[in-house]
Amino acid sequence: MSGIGDEAAVGGLCSVHIPRSGRNLLERAWEGPGIEQPDADLPRVGRFPAVQPGQPAIERLSPTSTLVGYRGPTACAAAGITYRQLDYWARTGLLEPSVRSAYPANTQRLYSFRDILLLKIVKRLLDAGVSLQNIRVAVTHLQSAEVADLAGLTLMSDGATVYECTSPQQVVDLLKGGQGVFGIAVGAVSEELETALGRLHAERTDTGETLLGHDPEDELAQRRNRAG
């Protein structure tokens, strides 16, 4: 399924049927070294991960840092979606960028690592046939969770309902009930995304500095070309 997700919603609201600690699960809120410094009056461009101003060179920003944001095209590339999907989901409130929206006019959206992680999850749920209505409920809960908490989740779906599991036993119990037929290990998706974003350009949320992606394979190819 590859649409923008504006198909007619089917099925009931997203629900979770596995108890956890006496609560329904639905209660869980779903640069490298040696770089010369540019002149003060010129735009700042750094390597990614970039060294934080005033900090030792060994302290660098990771793709998951709250000081790192990603523009729309980068978010699309990392999440595997089209810009049309990204724009539609933002305009309809399904998933708006948490760092910077497109308002006021002529400003570019800026997405956080968690935003893009949720974009990837939305894409996979849509591909699995989950209705947009159920996805909206799931996203609402997931947006309030920290990235570290999201990494411990497994989302299961039977194509109509989304279930949140936080332990292997819950996954097993769900499968025994014959309900979950599609699973998303959020931790694995997060690791995959962190690697992908480390190779793409980003922007510092506090200074607006451009952070250049770091692709080890590209650097190796350049060294081979120079050696040849």
Secondary structure, 3 states (H helix, E strand, C coil): CCCCCCCCCCCCCCCCCCEECCEEHHHCCCCCCCCCCCCCCCCCEEECCCECCCCCCCCECCCCCCCEEEEHHHHHHHHCCCHHHHHHHHHCCCCCCCCECCCCCCCCCEECHHHHHHHHHHHHHHHCCCCHHHHHHHHHHHCCCCHHHHCCCEEEECCCCEEEECCHHHHHHHHHCCCCCEEEEHHHHHHHHHHHHCCCCEEECCCCCEEECCCHHHHHHHHHHHHC
